């Protein structure tokens, strides 16, 4: 698995492609403590006003806070708004 990832990383460097595309990683954009945009996701696992969990390749992204809401859900991204306290990446072995 590591050699495959290394190969994809090297190919991305040669072709000058973004690493989130070549390594199948999420792109997470945080706007202060008010909004989180998660692109290249695999769907919403859990939604509650205190926590939103988004599936990604090899793990998940957990956003914790208060009054969280999903304002946009599409195949390209999920936008979470509210008072964001933390964004945590959880990798599966």
C-alpha positions in Angstrom: 0.0 0.0 0.0 2.8 2.4 0.8 4.5 1.8 -2.5 1.3 2.5 -4.3 0.8 5.7 -2.5 4.5 6.7 -3.1 4.0 5.9 -6.8 0.8 8.0 -7.0 2.6 10.9 -5.2 5.5 10.8 -7.6 3.2 10.6 -10.7 1.3 13.6 -9.4 4.5 15.6 -8.9 5.6 14.7 -12.5 2.3 15.7 -14.0 1.9 18.7 -11.6 -1.4 17.5 -10.3 -2.8 18.4 -6.8 -2.1 15.9 -4.1 -5.7 15.7 -3.0 -6.6 14.3 -6.4 -3.7 11.9 -6.9 -3.7 10.5 -3.4 -7.5 10.5 -3.1 -7.4 12.8 0.0 -10.1 15.2 1.2 -9.6 19.0 0.8 -10.8 20.7 3.9 -11.2 24.5 4.0 -11.9 26.2 7.3 -13.3 29.7 7.3 -12.6 31.0 10.8 -14.8 29.3 13.3 -18.0 29.6 11.2 -17.7 27.3 8.2 -16.0 24.1 7.0 -16.0 22.9 3.4 -15.0 19.2 2.8 -14.4 18.3 -0.8 -13.6 14.8 -2.2 -15.7 13.1 0.4 -17.5 9.8 0.5 -20.7 10.9 2.2 -22.1 12.0 5.6 -21.8 9.3 8.3 -23.3 11.2 11.2 -25.1 14.5 11.6 -26.0 16.2 14.9 -26.0 19.9 16.0 -22.8 19.1 18.0 -20.9 16.9 15.5 -20.8 16.1 11.8 -18.8 13.2 10.6 -17.9 12.9 6.9 -16.5 9.7 5.3 -13.2 10.0 3.3 -11.0 7.5 1.7 -9.2 5.6 4.5 -11.0 7.3 7.4 -13.2 10.2 8.3 -13.3 13.9 9.2 -15.2 14.9 12.4 -16.3 18.5 12.9 -17.4 19.4 16.4 -19.1 22.6 17.6 -22.4 24.1 18.4 -25.5 24.7 16.2 -23.9 22.9 13.2 -25.8 22.6 10.0 -25.3 21.2 6.6 -25.9 24.1 4.1 -24.7 22.3 1.0 -24.4 18.6 0.2 -23.3 17.5 -3.2 -21.0 15.0 -4.8 -18.2 17.6 -4.9 -18.5 18.8 -1.4 -20.2 19.3 2.0 -20.5 22.7 3.6 -20.9 22.8 7.4 -21.8 26.0 9.2 -22.2 26.9 12.8 -19.8 27.6 15.7 -16.9 25.2 14.9 -14.7 24.2 17.8 -12.6 21.4 16.2 -11.9 19.6 13.0 -10.3 16.1 13.5 -9.0 13.5 11.0 -9.5 9.9 12.0 -7.5 7.4 9.8 -8.3 3.7 9.6 -5.3 1.4 9.7 
